């Protein structure tokens, strides 16, 4: 039987802790036998889980001999990793153990150095912080999970279920994984990635920025077919000066900012109106429905119709 060790670190997120316990514990093989034995392990006698405390039946020695180790998310991803936990994870990795993280569990896993040089993901709100703290990790904020073979990482909350189902399919095939998905009331594969859940707010201009009036004008004129020359004329500058000021003050180009603002407005309209996709595309300045659909899917990872079904 495949043994899964779930590592409960201090300040563990209860949802992330319970996800692998529930999904793996309920997995059954075609003959009715359980597919996994689950151990909950911790460094100390008691683990702070926010609203309650957890007393794990296994200490760090429970990680030894496990086929898979899961590192759930933690409330404070910047908390230092204890040397004992770091050494236990590195020792398990050296033995070939598969190690996966859920949500901000990518931070303690990255702190071991095991993700250096690898692609990884975490909750989209924490992706920038993961990149800053661990620059040797190739952070992809747009996907639900990343499978590097021995090391796997997932995004937040429900993406932990996606990752567990993916590992079940790796271990026992699609039929067993599909049965586990039905028990979790989840599709075996979800369309799109994290990008569809990211709120693309307008990046605010620095207080007192000379771009503030121009940004307000752009928001009011999203439906217009604006060129870089049009925007420069409105700002009273050359296109070269406009691009330079945008890069200095906004960290992007005028047209990239405009495209993002259009997609954010389109998301709002898809969520709150029954307007057709074609009409919404026109309302936010796309010349054709095809162009709108292509741009929307490149930005969010899903089609406008799928986004509406998910969020309206």
N, C-alpha and C positions, 0 to 999 in steps of 0.2 A: 504493500500500500504506500502511496505517495504521502510523505509527511510535509506539512506546511507549518512553519513556525512564524507566528505573528509577533513582532517586536513592539511592545508597548513602552514608548519613551515617555518621560515626564512631559506633561501638558499635551498628551495625545488627544487628537480630535476624536470624540466617541464614534461619530459616523464612519470615519475612515477605519477605526479599529474594528467595528462590528462588520463592515462589508466583507472582508475576506473570511471572517469566522463563519458568517451565515452562508455565503455562496459556496465555499468549499465543504463545509460540514454537511450541507444538504445534497451534494452531488452524489448521484448513484450510477453505478455501472449497469449495463443491460441485464445482468443477472441479479440485480438488486443489492449487490455489495456496495458499501461506501467506497468512494474513489479516493478519499483523503482522510488522513488523521491530522487534526489541527491542534497545535500547541500555542498557548499564549505565554510569551516570555517577557521578563522585565529584569532590569538591573537590580532594583531594590525590592523591598518587601511590599511597598505601596506606591502606586503611580497616580499622580494628579491628572484627572480627566475633566477638569473644569467643574461641572455641577456635581460630580461625585468622584470617588477614588476607586481604583482598580487594584485588586490583589491577584497577581498572576500566579498560576500554579507552577510555573517553570521559571528558573533564573536563566542567566545567559548561557549556561551549559546546555539548555534546551535547544539552542541554535545548532549545536553540534549534531551531525548526522541527518539534519533536515534536508529534504530535497529542494525545498523552496523556502526562502525567508521573505516576508512582507514587512516593509517599513511604512506604517501609516503616517498621515500628516500630523504636524504638531502646531500648536497655537503660535508659538514664537519660533519661526524658522531660523532666527539668528542666534538662538541659544547654543552655546558651545557643546560639542559632542564629547562625552566622557571618553577617556583613553580606553576603558574596558570595553565599551560598546564598539569603538572604532576597531580595536584589535580583534574583537569577536567577528565582526563583519568581514574584515580583511582576511582573517583565517578561514572563514567559511568560503569566501570567494576563491581563495587559493586551493581549496578542496573541490572546486567546481560547482558549488551550490548556486542555484539560480536565485537571484536577489531582485526584488521588485519594490517600487515605492508607490504610494498613493498620495496625490496632492503634494503638500509641502514636505512629505516624507523624502522628497528628492533632495532637500537640503542636508539632512544628516547623512544620507547616502553619498551625496557629493562631497561632504566633509571628510569622507574616508579616502578620497582620491580615486575611487573606483570608476567614477564617471568621466574622468579626465580624457579628453580627446573623443568623447562619444556624444552622439545626439541624445537629448533628453527633453522631457517636458515637465511642467508642473501647472498649478492653477494659473490662469492667465494674469491674474492680478499680482502674482508673485514672480512672474517670469523675469521681469527687469531686475529684481533683487537677486534672483538666482544667478543671472548673468554677471551682475556686479560683484557678488561674493565669490563666484567660482568661474572666472573668465575662461578657464580651460575646458569648460563644458559647453557644447554646442546646443543652446537652448532653443527649442521650437515651441512657441506659445500657441500655435494654431491647431495642434492635433490632440486627439483624446488620449493616445498612449504611444509610446515608442518601444519597440522590441529590438534590442541589440543582441539577442541570443541569450547570454548569461545575465545581462542586466536590463531591466525593464523599468519604465517610469510612466506614470499616468497623470492626467489632469485632476481637477478637484471633484469631490462628491461622486456623482453617478459614473464618472469616468473610471473610478475604481472598480465598479461592477463590470464595465467594458473590459478592463484589463484582466480581471479574474476569469471572465468567460473566455477571453482569448487564450489564457494559459491552459484552461480546461480543454479547449479544442486542440492545443498543442499536445497535451498529455494523452487524451483519450479519443480525439476525433470529434467531428461535427455533430454526430447524433447525440452523444453525451452532453456536449456543450449546449446544444439546442434545448435539451431537456432541462438543464440547469438554468438557461435563460427564461424558459417558461415559468419555472418556480420563482424566479426573481421578477417576473412580469416585466421583462426587458427584451428588446430585439437582440438577436445574436450579434448583429452589426448595425450601428447607427449611421445614418447618412451625415456626411460633413464632419467637421472637427470643432475645436473650441472657438474658432473664429466667429461662428454664428451666435455665440453667447457673449462676446465681448461688446461692451458699450463703447462705441466710438464717439466720445464726447469731443467737442471742439477744444483744441488746445488753446487755453487762454493766452492772450498777448500779455507780456509783462506790463504791470501797472504804468500808465502814462505812455505806453508805446505809441509811436506815430502810426502804427498799423491798425489801431483800434477802429478808426472810422472806416477804413477800407474793408476790414473783416465784417463789420456790420453791413456794409453795402453788399458784399458778396453773399452773405446769408439771405439778404432780401432779394437777390437776383439769381438764385440758383437755377431757375428755369431758363435763363437766357443762354444762348450759345456764345459763351465768353471765350475769347482768346487771350493769350498772354499780353498781346498788344492792347486789348480792351482794358485789362486790369491795370496795366501800366499807365494808360491814359487817365483812368479814374484816379489813380494815386498821384498823377502829375509828375511821374519820374520816367526814366528810361527803363526798358525791360531788364537791362543788366543791373541797374541800381535796385529795381524791384526784387529781382532774384536774390541779390546779395542781402538785402534787408530781411527777406523772409527766412533765409538760411540762418542769419545771425539771431533773429528774434523768435522764430517759430521752429527752427530745426528742420524745415522741409521747404519744398518749392511752392510757389503760388498754385500751380495746377494740381499738385498732389494734395494740397490742403483743400482745394475746391472739390476734387473727386471724393475725398473722405467726407466732406460736409454733405455732398449730394447723397452718398450712400447712407449716412446717418439719418438724413431726412426721409429717405426712402424706407428705411427700417421703421421709422415712426409712422409713416403713412400706411405701411403694410400691417402694422399692429393695431391701428386705431380707425381705419376706414375700410370700406368695401370697394374702393376704386379698383379698376382693373390694373393688371401689371403694366399694360401699355400706357394707361393714363398716368400712373405714378411715374413711369420712366420719363414721360414728357414733363411732368410737374417738377422734376428735379434736374431737368436740363439735358437729358440724353436724346439724341436725335432719332434713335430707332429703338424699338423694344429689344431687338437682338443685342445691340450694343449695351443696353441697360442690363439685360440678363447676364451677359458675359462679365461685365464689370462687377456686378453684384456678387456673382459666384466666386470670382477671383478674390474678392475682399472678404466675404463671409464664409466661403466654403460650401454654401448650399444655394439652391435656386431661390428666386423670390417667392415662388409658390410654396416651397418647403418651409421657408422662413415664416411665411404667414400661417401655415398650418401649425407650426410649433409655438408661435408667440402671440397670435391674435386672440 
